[in-house]
Amino acid sequence: MGKKIYVGNLAYNTNDAEVRSLFEPFGTVVSANVITDRFSGSSKGFGFVEMESEEAAGKAIASLDGTDVDGRKIKVNEAIDKPARRGNDRY
């Protein structure tokens, strides 16, 4: 089963393909998605990568956390699932 990784502090011009190529040296990348604003379409500066194996994810996190990408030190760690929200709950 794959392992999901959070990638933060991305430059706003970094795209899915660039994130994928950053992680490929560590193993098979199942998916790489930079999160965008639904209205403007511009990057929110973070994304998620799913690696095929836990081992590949661990290597990628250890190697890439704090590295410079497009002039910014990226934050790379294990993604934590948000609890599901119910209907009209507002906090």
Secondary structure by P-SEA (a helix, b strand, c coil): cbbbbbbccccccccaaaaaaaacccccccbbbbbbccccccccccbbbbbccaaaaaaaaacccccccccccccccbbbbcccccccccc
